[in-house]
């Protein structure tokens, strides 16, 4: 008993200290991080839309959990940015706390300290908890589900897994097998299995029925799967063998290149060393950790095999979030086991020194990658946010615009009466036809994008050069541009307007 109290205190101190450090670090990142991509800003608009619908209208592709919780917080704060970041931040801290507690349960306070320190500063784990992405909430609920299953609480684990599914559909094929494996670990197996999986099944069926009523299909997964298959490299494969080979190549690069590069090579190697012993440990917390690592990794690599985006695509970083806690905890356990063997062989000083240096190098790599992603975010996404802020300050709401991506989504973080047109709704045509459309609807500004997926280059390829472009009855005059992401901000000026006045109302030039 006397030994147990200090051990419990050490574990509590490790958990509290790591959480405090992680919260401070994430707060510092939030002040300077401009987001992962368009999704951060789209989530602002979707949370606002859920609140405006009275919690009745949800996007089929993104599931309702993150947006319902964010909308509830939004109702209290009145600020979509703050609301979504609060939810993501608490979700990320929950994932961190659960992972540290699992490390303590399996490997003691020492494992909790090391795993917590690495997770506090791991790039994706920290950055994505500092912005408005749903992955941190999903990751937090998934870790809680695994932890509850490991603690022999199948019904509570099933409820957590159901909540995770309502944030990301991945939970069906990730949490389901882990919970089932733990449930059948000892009798009464049938009752435990039903308790673990029934909440997950009910959540999936309920969401499928909602999608049938709201969108006319039970297959809520259909569009997401279709989009990823159509936009990946596999769509260009000439044969099935080439398609499969390409998928295997992408998955191999992710497993042996991207994952260790973002986790650190030392934790990655430690997890590979630990995986076999964890799975062979028999029923309990160690096997639950190994099963969760295997399930999250299999889903990640399976998605990569099917979707076949380039291995360097940042989608894989976001999808990697649920893997990070399990790989890091397993990696620490594997490294500490190796360290203990080295201590017995050569004494305490040398192995601890080497390990400290290697962990220091891992943390330095984490900070370097965090800085790199922050620089990329500032270069690509900050200019779009600043453009949106200028639009709010200088262009009256009565002026229609062709606007898309981050500026449009950022403007939609709060209610407005702006008439915002999207490139997705426009059809390709001649410059004269495009100009006639702008003149007829008195559109005052056009934001053109270089990327083909925006459809701007498809609808209006003649705007790619910038400058002043004659489009029938109007000129499109470049007022701003950014080359990294690739956009040009045009003012629409009628050809016969006195003094070159456009359709911008009282706004000044950009």
Kinemage of the C-alpha trace (Angstrom):
@kinemage 1
@onewidth
@group {chain A} dominant
@subgroup {mainchain}
@vectorlist {calphas} color= white
{ca unk a 1} P 0.000 0.000 0.000
{ca unk a 2} L 2.805 2.394 0.902
{ca unk a 3} L 4.481 1.744 -2.427
{ca unk a 4} L 1.191 2.222 -4.277
{ca unk a 5} L 0.545 5.747 -3.063
{ca unk a 6} L 3.798 7.247 -4.374
{ca unk a 7} L 3.308 5.380 -7.648
{ca unk a 8} L -0.186 6.804 -8.003
{ca unk a 9} L 1.108 10.255 -7.204
{ca unk a 10} L 3.860 9.921 -9.777
{ca unk a 11} L 1.341 8.842 -12.376
{ca unk a 12} L -0.972 11.736 -11.525
{ca unk a 13} L 1.906 14.204 -11.631
{ca unk a 14} L 3.002 12.901 -15.044
{ca unk a 15} L -0.509 13.209 -16.446
{ca unk a 16} L -1.168 16.679 -15.026
{ca unk a 17} L 2.217 18.075 -16.062
{ca unk a 18} L 2.035 16.756 -19.604
{ca unk a 19} L -1.518 18.027 -20.068
{ca unk a 20} L -0.571 21.473 -18.792
{ca unk a 21} L 2.455 21.653 -21.099
{ca unk a 22} L 0.394 20.434 -24.056
{ca unk a 23} L -2.380 22.962 -23.389
{ca unk a 24} L 0.099 25.853 -23.223
{ca unk a 25} L 1.867 24.706 -26.405
{ca unk a 26} L -1.403 24.356 -28.289
{ca unk a 27} L -2.486 27.791 -27.146
{ca unk a 28} L 0.735 29.255 -28.519
{ca unk a 29} L 0.270 27.412 -31.813
{ca unk a 30} L -3.345 28.554 -32.182
{ca unk a 31} L -2.207 32.175 -32.152
{ca unk a 32} L 0.032 31.632 -35.195
{ca unk a 33} L -1.345 28.630 -37.084
{ca unk a 34} L -3.556 29.376 -40.106
{ca unk a 35} L -4.940 25.887 -40.505
{ca unk a 36} L -4.378 22.608 -42.296
{ca unk a 37} L -6.277 23.482 -45.471
{ca unk a 38} L -9.764 24.528 -46.626
{ca unk a 39} L -11.440 22.103 -44.193
{ca unk a 40} L -10.564 24.241 -41.180
{ca unk a 41} L -12.603 27.102 -42.612
{ca unk a 42} L -15.347 24.951 -44.079
{ca unk a 43} L -15.962 23.594 -40.591
{ca unk a 44} L -16.674 27.118 -39.361
{ca unk a 45} L -19.456 27.495 -41.907
{ca unk a 46} L -20.857 24.006 -41.260
{ca unk a 47} L -21.008 24.521 -37.497
{ca unk a 48} L -22.814 27.814 -38.127
{ca unk a 49} L -25.201 26.032 -40.516
{ca unk a 50} L -26.048 23.323 -37.969
{ca unk a 51} L -26.902 25.946 -35.375
{ca unk a 52} L -29.000 27.900 -37.898
{ca unk a 53} L -30.941 24.716 -38.780
{ca unk a 54} L -31.794 24.051 -35.155
{ca unk a 55} L -29.544 20.949 -35.136
{ca unk a 56} L -31.576 19.266 -37.873
{ca unk a 57} L -29.404 19.630 -40.994
{ca unk a 58} L -26.025 17.900 -41.266
{ca unk a 59} L -23.673 17.263 -44.174
{ca unk a 60} L -23.739 13.598 -45.204
{ca unk a 61} L -20.024 13.351 -45.960
{ca unk a 62} L -18.811 14.732 -42.644
{ca unk a 63} L -21.206 13.144 -40.100
{ca unk a 64} L -22.898 15.159 -37.359
{ca unk a 65} L -20.845 14.734 -34.179
{ca unk a 66} L -18.188 17.420 -34.457
{ca unk a 67} L -20.580 19.967 -35.912
{ca unk a 68} L -23.337 19.352 -33.377
{ca unk a 69} L -20.938 19.799 -30.456
{ca unk a 70} L -19.323 22.841 -32.096
{ca unk a 71} L -22.742 24.354 -32.796
{ca unk a 72} L -23.707 23.887 -29.148
{ca unk a 73} L -20.535 25.691 -28.049
{ca unk a 74} L -21.178 28.322 -30.730
{ca unk a 75} L -24.609 28.975 -29.204
{ca unk a 76} L -22.799 29.837 -25.966
{ca unk a 77} L -19.843 31.789 -27.370
{ca unk a 78} L -21.298 33.409 -30.494
{ca unk a 79} L -17.926 32.898 -32.207
{ca unk a 80} L -17.538 30.038 -34.705
{ca unk a 81} L -13.725 30.193 -34.637
{ca unk a 82} L -13.586 29.966 -30.851
{ca unk a 83} L -16.277 27.261 -30.694
{ca unk a 84} L -14.692 24.895 -33.197
{ca unk a 85} L -11.219 25.391 -31.730
{ca unk a 86} L -12.490 24.693 -28.230
{ca unk a 87} L -14.002 21.405 -29.373
{ca unk a 88} L -10.876 20.391 -31.319
{ca unk a 89} L -8.604 21.434 -28.464
{ca unk a 90} L -10.520 19.490 -25.832
{ca unk a 91} L -10.696 16.492 -28.150
{ca unk a 92} L -6.937 16.570 -28.683
{ca unk a 93} L -6.234 16.893 -24.959
{ca unk a 94} L -8.592 13.974 -24.304
{ca unk a 95} L -6.651 11.863 -26.804
{ca unk a 96} L -3.411 12.881 -25.101
{ca unk a 97} L -4.715 12.175 -21.590
{ca unk a 98} L -6.091 8.785 -22.616
{ca unk a 99} L -2.850 7.796 -24.326
{ca unk a 100} L -0.740 8.852 -21.336
{ca unk a 101} L -3.036 6.977 -18.962
{ca unk a 102} L -2.810 3.870 -21.142
{ca unk a 103} L 0.988 4.179 -21.152
{ca unk a 104} L 0.981 4.460 -17.345
{ca unk a 105} L -1.329 1.462 -16.975
{ca unk a 106} L 0.861 -0.702 -19.194
{ca unk a 107} L 4.354 0.639 -18.537
{ca unk a 108} L 4.226 2.745 -15.381
{ca unk a 109} L 4.792 6.438 -14.703
{ca unk a 110} L 8.097 6.446 -16.613
{ca unk a 111} L 6.312 5.361 -19.800
{ca unk a 112} L 3.637 7.984 -19.170
{ca unk a 113} L 6.208 10.767 -18.853
{ca unk a 114} L 8.056 9.851 -22.050
{ca unk a 115} L 4.950 9.155 -24.151
{ca unk a 116} L 3.274 12.314 -22.887
{ca unk a 117} L 6.304 14.441 -23.670
{ca unk a 118} L 6.472 13.131 -27.228
{ca unk a 119} L 2.721 13.488 -27.797
{ca unk a 120} L 2.631 17.006 -26.404
{ca unk a 121} L 4.919 18.161 -29.221
{ca unk a 122} L 4.188 15.709 -32.062
{ca unk a 123} L 3.377 17.974 -35.050
{ca unk a 124} L -0.017 16.674 -36.202
{ca unk a 125} L -1.175 15.913 -32.660
{ca unk a 126} L -0.409 19.477 -31.581
{ca unk a 127} L -1.225 21.508 -34.700
{ca unk a 128} L -4.522 19.842 -35.556
{ca unk a 129} L -5.704 20.290 -31.962
{ca unk a 130} L -5.023 24.022 -32.385
{ca unk a 131} L -7.363 24.575 -35.324
{ca unk a 132} L -10.915 23.688 -36.357
{ca unk a 133} L -10.550 20.082 -37.555
{ca unk a 134} L -12.712 17.167 -36.423
{ca unk a 135} L -9.869 14.611 -36.215
{ca unk a 136} L -8.834 15.546 -32.637
{ca unk a 137} L -12.356 14.896 -31.313
{ca unk a 138} L -12.474 11.613 -33.205
{ca unk a 139} L -9.039 10.654 -31.911
{ca unk a 140} L -10.002 11.502 -28.337
{ca unk a 141} L -13.182 9.414 -28.457
{ca unk a 142} L -11.331 6.517 -30.099
{ca unk a 143} L -8.638 6.481 -27.397
{ca unk a 144} L -11.336 6.596 -24.707
{ca unk a 145} L -13.147 3.672 -26.361
{ca unk a 146} L -9.962 1.576 -26.442
{ca unk a 147} L -9.086 2.503 -22.869
{ca unk a 148} L -12.567 1.572 -21.610
{ca unk a 149} L -12.482 -1.710 -23.519
{ca unk a 150} L -9.079 -2.456 -21.995
{ca unk a 151} L -10.523 -1.754 -18.527
{ca unk a 152} L -13.297 -4.341 -19.110
{ca unk a 153} L -16.150 -1.872 -19.598
{ca unk a 154} L -17.628 -3.047 -22.913
{ca unk a 155} L -20.861 -1.002 -22.832
{ca unk a 156} L -19.073 2.258 -22.012
{ca unk a 157} L -16.495 1.447 -24.681
{ca unk a 158} L -19.274 0.843 -27.193
{ca unk a 159} L -20.898 4.181 -26.387
{ca unk a 160} L -17.560 5.971 -26.846
{ca unk a 161} L -17.030 4.147 -30.149
{ca unk a 162} L -20.539 5.160 -31.291
{ca unk a 163} L -19.714 8.779 -30.476
{ca unk a 164} L -16.454 8.409 -32.418
{ca unk a 165} L -18.381 7.060 -35.416
{ca unk a 166} L -20.644 10.110 -35.376
{ca unk a 167} L -17.499 12.204 -35.854
{ca unk a 168} L -15.777 10.020 -38.468
{ca unk a 169} L -17.140 6.874 -40.087
{ca unk a 170} L -13.712 5.228 -39.716
{ca unk a 171} L -14.750 4.052 -36.239
{ca unk a 172} L -16.909 1.296 -37.726
{ca unk a 173} L -13.905 -0.589 -39.094
{ca unk a 174} L -11.323 0.642 -36.573
{ca unk a 175} L -13.000 0.547 -33.158
{ca unk a 176} L -15.339 -2.335 -33.998
{ca unk a 177} L -12.673 -5.074 -34.275
{ca unk a 178} L -10.753 -3.826 -31.224
{ca unk a 179} L -13.862 -3.787 -29.055
{ca unk a 180} L -14.928 -7.205 -30.343
{ca unk a 181} L -11.511 -8.700 -29.568
{ca unk a 182} L -11.615 -7.363 -26.022
{ca unk a 183} L -15.235 -8.408 -25.513
{ca unk a 184} L -14.619 -12.077 -26.322
{ca unk a 185} L -11.594 -12.189 -24.038
{ca unk a 186} L -13.548 -13.923 -21.291
{ca unk a 187} L -17.146 -15.002 -20.496
{ca unk a 188} L -19.939 -14.142 -20.873
{ca unk a 189} L -18.677 -13.554 -24.403
{ca unk a 190} L -22.000 -13.114 -26.164
{ca unk a 191} L -23.314 -10.584 -23.672
{ca unk a 192} L -20.064 -8.647 -23.629
{ca unk a 193} L -19.880 -8.635 -27.436
{ca unk a 194} L -23.428 -7.306 -27.722
{ca unk a 195} L -22.750 -4.590 -25.140
{ca unk a 196} L -19.615 -3.473 -26.996
{ca unk a 197} L -20.957 -3.482 -30.550
{ca unk a 198} L -24.660 -2.658 -30.216
{ca unk a 199} L -24.175 1.108 -29.622
{ca unk a 200} L -21.893 1.319 -32.648
{ca unk a 201} L -24.400 -0.565 -34.797
{ca unk a 202} L -27.307 1.600 -33.619
{ca unk a 203} L -25.364 4.802 -34.394
{ca unk a 204} L -24.497 3.564 -37.889
{ca unk a 205} L -28.074 2.516 -38.669
{ca unk a 206} L -29.512 5.754 -37.290
{ca unk a 207} L -27.171 7.849 -39.419
{ca unk a 208} L -27.916 5.721 -42.480
{ca unk a 209} L -31.652 6.275 -41.984
{ca unk a 210} L -31.106 10.030 -41.549
{ca unk a 211} L -29.176 10.119 -44.838
{ca unk a 212} L -31.983 8.228 -46.571
{ca unk a 213} L -34.523 10.788 -45.373
{ca unk a 214} L -32.333 13.864 -45.966
{ca unk a 215} L -30.336 12.819 -49.046
{ca unk a 216} L -32.190 9.884 -50.587
{ca unk a 217} L -29.569 7.190 -49.882
{ca unk a 218} L -28.676 4.821 -47.088
{ca unk a 219} L -25.060 4.660 -48.337
{ca unk a 220} L -23.617 7.576 -46.351
{ca unk a 221} L -20.109 6.436 -47.258
{ca unk a 222} L -20.682 6.446 -51.019
{ca unk a 223} L -19.702 9.982 -51.981
{ca unk a 224} L -16.584 10.110 -49.785
{ca unk a 225} L -15.292 6.843 -51.215
{ca unk a 226} L -16.104 7.892 -54.781
{ca unk a 227} L -14.331 11.254 -54.483
{ca unk a 228} L -11.125 9.720 -53.135
{ca unk a 229} L -11.068 6.999 -55.788
{ca unk a 230} L -11.663 9.495 -58.601
{ca unk a 231} L -9.002 12.001 -57.514
{ca unk a 232} L -6.214 9.534 -56.682
{ca unk a 233} L -3.450 8.230 -58.905
{ca unk a 234} L -5.283 4.926 -59.325
{ca unk a 235} L -7.752 6.553 -61.717
{ca unk a 236} L -4.897 6.870 -64.204
{ca unk a 237} L -3.783 3.211 -64.012
{ca unk a 238} L -4.053 1.324 -67.305
{ca unk a 239} L -4.530 -2.168 -65.803
{ca unk a 240} L -5.693 -3.680 -62.517
{ca unk a 241} L -2.188 -4.949 -61.884
{ca unk a 242} L -0.784 -1.448 -62.328
{ca unk a 243} L -3.490 -0.093 -60.025
{ca unk a 244} L -2.668 -2.634 -57.317
{ca unk a 245} L 1.060 -2.039 -57.691
{ca unk a 246} L 0.598 1.682 -57.354
{ca unk a 247} L -1.541 1.209 -54.251
{ca unk a 248} L 1.074 -1.017 -52.643
{ca unk a 249} L 3.781 1.530 -53.429
{ca unk a 250} L 1.846 4.360 -51.803
{ca unk a 251} L 1.080 2.268 -48.704
{ca unk a 252} L 4.718 1.167 -48.380
{ca unk a 253} L 6.005 4.743 -48.600
{ca unk a 254} L 3.536 5.821 -45.929
{ca unk a 255} L 4.478 3.006 -43.552
{ca unk a 256} L 8.242 3.165 -44.004
{ca unk a 257} L 8.669 6.838 -44.879
{ca unk a 258} L 5.895 9.241 -43.915
{ca unk a 259} L 5.014 7.591 -40.584
{ca unk a 260} L 8.542 7.472 -39.119
{ca unk a 261} L 9.270 10.915 -40.518
{ca unk a 262} L 6.369 12.391 -38.557
{ca unk a 263} L 6.529 10.169 -35.460
{ca unk a 264} L 10.286 10.110 -35.217
{ca unk a 265} L 12.335 7.120 -36.274
{ca unk a 266} L 13.024 6.067 -32.699
{ca unk a 267} L 9.371 5.749 -31.561
{ca unk a 268} L 8.517 4.143 -34.910
{ca unk a 269} L 11.193 1.474 -34.469
{ca unk a 270} L 10.202 0.946 -30.836
{ca unk a 271} L 6.573 0.360 -31.856
{ca unk a 272} L 7.617 -2.245 -34.418
{ca unk a 273} L 9.627 -4.000 -31.700
{ca unk a 274} L 6.691 -3.853 -29.280
{ca unk a 275} L 3.842 -4.858 -31.616
{ca unk a 276} L 4.455 -8.622 -31.525
{ca unk a 277} L 4.752 -8.849 -27.727
{ca unk a 278} L 1.687 -6.614 -27.286
{ca unk a 279} L -0.509 -8.809 -29.480
{ca unk a 280} L 0.853 -11.988 -27.889
{ca unk a 281} L 0.325 -10.733 -24.349
{ca unk a 282} L -3.091 -12.331 -23.946
{ca unk a 283} L -6.301 -10.644 -22.927
{ca unk a 284} L -5.753 -7.272 -21.282
{ca unk a 285} L -4.545 -3.730 -21.741
{ca unk a 286} L -1.382 -4.621 -23.641
{ca unk a 287} L -3.261 -6.575 -26.281
{ca unk a 288} L -5.873 -3.798 -26.565
{ca unk a 289} L -3.070 -1.326 -27.301
{ca unk a 290} L -1.570 -3.639 -29.922
{ca unk a 291} L -4.959 -4.244 -31.543
{ca unk a 292} L -5.691 -0.508 -31.688
{ca unk a 293} L -2.311 0.179 -33.283
{ca unk a 294} L -2.928 -2.549 -35.845
{ca unk a 295} L -6.511 -1.464 -36.618
{ca unk a 296} L -5.759 2.248 -37.062
{ca unk a 297} L -2.709 1.494 -39.192
{ca unk a 298} L -4.542 -1.030 -41.360
{ca unk a 299} L -7.319 1.469 -42.057
{ca unk a 300} L -4.824 4.234 -42.882
{ca unk a 301} L -2.830 2.048 -45.249
{ca unk a 302} L -5.992 0.517 -46.710
{ca unk a 303} L -7.306 3.982 -47.481
{ca unk a 304} L -3.983 4.841 -49.111
{ca unk a 305} L -4.048 1.632 -51.162
{ca unk a 306} L -7.510 2.451 -52.527
{ca unk a 307} L -7.322 6.245 -52.836
{ca unk a 308} L -3.715 6.372 -54.063
{ca unk a 309} L -3.017 10.046 -53.507
{ca unk a 310} L 0.645 10.972 -53.723
{ca unk a 311} L 2.415 9.854 -50.499
{ca unk a 312} L 3.374 13.462 -49.768
{ca unk a 313} L -0.266 14.629 -49.825
{ca unk a 314} L -1.221 16.327 -46.568
{ca unk a 315} L -4.480 14.359 -46.454
{ca unk a 316} L -2.416 11.493 -45.076
{ca unk a 317} L -1.193 13.716 -42.243
{ca unk a 318} L -4.761 14.436 -41.174
{ca unk a 319} L -5.833 10.815 -41.530
{ca unk a 320} L -2.760 9.818 -39.488
{ca unk a 321} L -4.012 11.599 -36.349
{ca unk a 322} L -5.696 8.504 -34.764
{ca unk a 323} L -2.523 6.442 -35.251
{ca unk a 324} L -0.257 8.835 -33.377
{ca unk a 325} L -1.223 8.026 -29.757
{ca unk a 326} L -1.110 4.255 -30.203
{ca unk a 327} L 2.161 4.251 -32.155
{ca unk a 328} L 3.795 6.624 -29.699
{ca unk a 329} L 2.757 4.670 -26.598
{ca unk a 330} L 3.789 1.366 -28.169
{ca unk a 331} L 7.060 2.941 -29.335
{ca unk a 332} L 7.884 4.148 -25.844
{ca unk a 333} L 7.128 0.724 -24.372
{ca unk a 334} L 9.377 -0.943 -26.937
{ca unk a 335} L 12.217 1.511 -26.323
{ca unk a 336} L 11.990 1.286 -22.547
{ca unk a 337} L 12.028 -2.512 -22.715
{ca unk a 338} L 15.152 -2.315 -24.892
{ca unk a 339} L 16.687 0.195 -22.500
{ca unk a 340} L 16.048 -2.032 -19.507
{ca unk a 341} L 17.840 -4.913 -21.239
{ca unk a 342} L 20.761 -2.622 -22.029
{ca unk a 343} L 20.933 -1.468 -18.405
{ca unk a 344} L 21.182 -5.050 -17.226
{ca unk a 345} L 23.920 -5.714 -19.767
{ca unk a 346} L 26.205 -2.674 -19.510
{ca unk a 347} L 25.020 -0.611 -16.551
{ca unk a 348} L 22.735 2.350 -16.179
{ca unk a 349} L 24.674 5.400 -17.386
{ca unk a 350} L 25.369 4.730 -21.080
{ca unk a 351} L 21.883 3.503 -22.152
{ca unk a 352} L 20.144 6.396 -20.389
{ca unk a 353} L 22.498 8.906 -21.970
{ca unk a 354} L 21.981 7.476 -25.435
{ca unk a 355} L 18.211 7.351 -24.959
{ca unk a 356} L 18.077 10.941 -23.723
{ca unk a 357} L 20.026 12.080 -26.772
{ca unk a 358} L 17.788 10.132 -29.148
{ca unk a 359} L 14.589 11.408 -27.520
{ca unk a 360} L 15.991 14.917 -27.644
{ca unk a 361} L 16.624 14.458 -31.341
{ca unk a 362} L 13.017 13.234 -31.789
{ca unk a 363} L 11.633 16.287 -30.008
{ca unk a 364} L 13.868 18.557 -32.082
{ca unk a 365} L 12.522 16.877 -35.220
{ca unk a 366} L 8.966 17.365 -33.963
{ca unk a 367} L 9.561 21.062 -33.445
{ca unk a 368} L 11.218 21.392 -36.852
{ca unk a 369} L 8.307 19.707 -38.639
{ca unk a 370} L 5.839 21.813 -36.665
{ca unk a 371} L 7.629 24.949 -37.798
{ca unk a 372} L 7.663 23.754 -41.403
{ca unk a 373} L 3.916 23.094 -41.406
{ca unk a 374} L 3.246 26.445 -39.758
{ca unk a 375} L 5.324 28.236 -42.385
{ca unk a 376} L 3.407 26.437 -45.131
{ca unk a 377} L 0.103 27.354 -43.515
{ca unk a 378} L 1.094 31.005 -43.212
{ca unk a 379} L 2.273 31.181 -46.805
{ca unk a 380} L -0.750 29.460 -48.380
{ca unk a 381} L -3.746 30.208 -46.164
{ca unk a 382} L -3.074 33.438 -44.298
{ca unk a 383} L -3.305 35.578 -47.485
{ca unk a 384} L -6.762 34.139 -48.184
{ca unk a 385} L -7.966 34.908 -44.661
{ca unk a 386} L -6.608 38.436 -44.935
{ca unk a 387} L -8.388 38.860 -48.278
{ca unk a 388} L -11.638 37.775 -46.622
{ca unk a 389} L -11.135 40.313 -43.850
{ca unk a 390} L -10.565 43.055 -46.427
{ca unk a 391} L -13.753 42.030 -48.187
{ca unk a 392} L -15.665 42.316 -44.915
{ca unk a 393} L -14.190 45.733 -44.214
{ca unk a 394} L -14.340 47.295 -47.692
{ca unk a 395} L -16.962 45.670 -49.930
{ca unk a 396} L -20.672 46.192 -49.195
{ca unk a 397} L -22.791 43.089 -48.721
{ca unk a 398} L -24.943 44.165 -51.672
{ca unk a 399} L -22.114 43.483 -54.174
{ca unk a 400} L -22.255 39.946 -55.692
{ca unk a 401} L -18.947 38.084 -56.022
{ca unk a 402} L -17.553 34.866 -57.475
{ca unk a 403} L -15.813 33.610 -54.367
{ca unk a 404} L -14.728 30.187 -53.192
{ca unk a 405} L -12.557 28.186 -50.810
{ca unk a 406} L -11.103 29.804 -47.692
{ca unk a 407} L -12.350 33.388 -48.278
{ca unk a 408} L -15.931 32.239 -48.864
{ca unk a 409} L -15.867 29.854 -45.885
{ca unk a 410} L -14.276 32.405 -43.579
{ca unk a 411} L -16.951 34.962 -44.446
{ca unk a 412} L -19.599 32.330 -43.645
{ca unk a 413} L -18.340 31.908 -40.083
{ca unk a 414} L -20.986 34.506 -39.162
{ca unk a 415} L -24.399 35.383 -40.660
{ca unk a 416} L -24.313 37.686 -43.698
{ca unk a 417} L -26.430 38.714 -46.689
{ca unk a 418} L -23.699 38.473 -49.325
{ca unk a 419} L -24.410 36.942 -52.734
{ca unk a 420} L -21.433 34.584 -53.136
{ca unk a 421} L -21.212 32.538 -56.346
{ca unk a 422} L -19.061 29.401 -56.594
{ca unk a 423} L -17.094 28.150 -59.591
{ca unk a 424} L -18.796 24.782 -59.132
{ca unk a 425} L -22.076 26.345 -60.263
{ca unk a 426} L -20.670 27.978 -63.418
{ca unk a 427} L -20.317 26.383 -66.838
{ca unk a 428} L -17.338 26.765 -69.203
{ca unk a 429} L -17.758 29.231 -72.028
{ca unk a 430} L -16.197 32.070 -73.959
{ca unk a 431} L -14.808 35.222 -72.316
{ca unk a 432} L -17.720 37.136 -73.847
{ca unk a 433} L -20.306 34.790 -72.317
{ca unk a 434} L -18.613 34.954 -68.936
{ca unk a 435} L -18.477 38.739 -69.089
{ca unk a 436} L -22.148 38.901 -70.076
{ca unk a 437} L -23.053 36.827 -67.020
{ca unk a 438} L -21.018 39.130 -64.737
{ca unk a 439} L -22.581 42.247 -66.249
{ca unk a 440} L -26.135 40.903 -66.104
{ca unk a 441} L -25.869 40.071 -62.371
{ca unk a 442} L -23.669 43.076 -61.591
{ca unk a 443} L -20.972 40.833 -60.093
{ca unk a 444} L -18.273 43.131 -58.711
{ca unk a 445} L -15.370 40.838 -57.902
{ca unk a 446} L -14.012 37.460 -59.039
{ca unk a 447} L -11.501 35.252 -57.193
{ca unk a 448} L -9.803 32.950 -59.714
{ca unk a 449} L -7.839 29.846 -58.607
{ca unk a 450} L -5.089 27.988 -60.404
{ca unk a 451} L -5.920 24.507 -59.055
{ca unk a 452} L -8.072 22.456 -61.425
{ca unk a 453} L -10.199 20.935 -58.636
{ca unk a 454} L -11.673 24.394 -57.936
{ca unk a 455} L -13.017 24.382 -61.555
{ca unk a 456} L -11.901 27.986 -62.006
{ca unk a 457} L -9.343 27.012 -64.706
{ca unk a 458} L -12.011 24.893 -66.391
{ca unk a 459} L -14.676 27.620 -66.410
{ca unk a 460} L -12.393 30.590 -67.101
{ca unk a 461} L -8.946 29.534 -68.381
{ca unk a 462} L -8.587 32.963 -69.995
{ca unk a 463} L -8.077 34.507 -66.525
{ca unk a 464} L -4.861 32.587 -65.833
{ca unk a 465} L -2.539 35.362 -66.964
{ca unk a 466} L -3.792 38.121 -64.678
{ca unk a 467} L -3.505 41.788 -65.597
{ca unk a 468} L -6.536 43.234 -67.403
{ca unk a 469} L -8.722 40.797 -69.366
{ca unk a 470} L -11.462 41.954 -71.745
{ca unk a 471} L -14.576 39.767 -71.376
{ca unk a 472} L -17.220 41.223 -73.646
{ca unk a 473} L -18.985 44.080 -71.865
{ca unk a 474} L -16.575 44.102 -68.877
{ca unk a 475} L -12.881 44.130 -68.088
{ca unk a 476} L -11.530 41.978 -65.272
{ca unk a 477} L -8.707 43.961 -63.686
{ca unk a 478} L -6.229 42.247 -61.382
{ca unk a 479} L -6.089 43.828 -57.901
{ca unk a 480} L -4.159 41.194 -55.948
{ca unk a 481} L -2.595 37.769 -56.353
{ca unk a 482} L -0.713 35.040 -54.463
{ca unk a 483} L 1.501 32.590 -56.324
{ca unk a 484} L 2.012 29.809 -53.741
{ca unk a 485} L -1.575 28.606 -53.523
{ca unk a 486} L -2.321 30.237 -56.853
{ca unk a 487} L -5.107 32.823 -56.953
{ca unk a 488} L -5.842 36.158 -58.617
{ca unk a 489} L -8.337 38.720 -57.293
{ca unk a 490} L -10.119 40.578 -60.086
{ca unk a 491} L -12.331 43.631 -60.006
{ca unk a 492} L -15.117 43.624 -62.622
{ca unk a 493} L -15.164 46.973 -64.461
{ca unk a 494} L -17.772 47.752 -67.165
{ca unk a 495} L -16.064 48.724 -70.430
{ca unk a 496} L -18.196 51.833 -70.809
{ca unk a 497} L -18.100 52.855 -67.113
{ca unk a 498} L -16.997 56.468 -66.565
{ca unk a 499} L -13.628 56.646 -64.831
{ca unk a 500} L -13.291 52.856 -64.753
{ca unk a 501} L -15.826 52.454 -61.945
{ca unk a 502} L -16.763 48.832 -61.320
{ca unk a 503} L -19.690 47.109 -59.610
{ca unk a 504} L -18.092 47.445 -56.211
{ca unk a 505} L -20.408 49.981 -54.645
{ca unk a 506} L -18.708 52.267 -52.144
{ca unk a 507} L -15.708 49.997 -51.683
{ca unk a 508} L -12.199 51.196 -52.329
{ca unk a 509} L -9.833 49.237 -54.562
{ca unk a 510} L -8.146 46.232 -53.098
